[in-house]
Amino acid sequence: MRLGVSTRTKDELTAAIAMRPSYLAIGHIFPTPTKQMATPPQGLATLKQHVNRVGGEIPTVAIGGIDLSCASAVWQTGVDAVAVVRAVTESKDLVGDLAVFANIFGQRQEVAYG
């Protein structure tokens, strides 16, 4: 069995790390129409800080408002995985879009975040 813990704030991340789950979901990164969120979007700089805080101890998954327009920037933060919903369910060219995602996730380079 795998147990993932979703986090939205620095305090939630700290508590989740202490639980030693199978993975940590970090988000929402960008505004998302998929569901109402009680906290503001975290953005790329905060995502990068959270990924650094986890330090590779637990796999991380970025979630929330991620589509092809921002997937590369999200991936460059060092997360282990990226969750997408709308980018798949609303795709007009699913096969093509999945190929673009595969290309994005096959690359990683060092990027500085403010």
N, C-alpha and C positions, 0 to 999 in steps of 0.2 A: 504494500500500500504506500502511496505517496501522499504527502500532506504539504500543500502550499499555503503560505500566509500572505495576504494582501496588506500592503502598507501604503499610507498616504502622507505620513509626516515623519520627521526625524525621530520623535519619541516612539511612534509605532514601529519604525525600523529597528530601533534599539531593542524593544521588547520582542520583536519577531526573531531577531538574531539569537537571542537567549533561548528561544524555543527549539532551535536547531531543526527547522522544517526541511523538507526535501527541496523546496525552492521558495524564493521570495518574489512576489509580484510587486512591482514598484509603479505607482501611478496614482492618478491619471497624469500622463505627461502633457497632453494637450487637451483642449476642450473636446468633449465627445457628446454627440447627440444620442448615443446608445442608452445612457441612463443618467439620471440626475445625480450630481455629486455634491457632497456637503463641503468639500474643501476646494480651493482653487487649483488649477493645473500646476504641476510641479515644474515643468519646463526642462530643458536639456541640462542646464548648469546644475540644478538640484539632482537630477537623475545621475549625472556624473559623480557628484559628491556621495550619493547613496551607494553607487557601485563601488567607489573607492572605499567607503566605510565597511562594506561587506568583505572587501579584500579577497575575493575568490573563495571564501570559506563555504558559501552556499550559492548555488546557481541563482541568477537573477533574471527576471522576465519583465521587460517594459510593457506597459499596457495603457491604453487610453488615448484615443484620437489619432492613432498612428495609421498613416496611409503611405502611398508611394511618394508623396511630396516631401515627407520628412523621415522616412524609414532609414535612409542612409545616415543622416545625422544622429538618429537614435542609436543605430548600430555602432557608430563610432564612439559612443560613450563607454563601450566595453561591456554592455549587458551580454548575458549568455543567450538570451532569446528575446524575441519580439512577438507580442500577441496582437493580432489584427482581427477585427470583426467586420466592420463596415467596408474596409478595403476589399474584402472577399465577397460579402453578401451583396454589395452594390456594384460590383465590377461589371463593366460592359464587355470586357475581354479577359475572362478569368485565366485562360491558358497563358495569354501574353503577360498579364499582370503577375502571375505566379513565376513566370520566367524572369521578369524584372526583379522580383523579390529575391529569387534564388541567386541572381547575379549580385545584388546588393549584399546579401548575407555571406557571399563567398569572398568578400573583401573587408579588410579593416585597416585603417591607418590612424596614426596619432593625430588627434585634433585637440586644441586647447579650448576650454570653455570658461567664460567669465565667471 
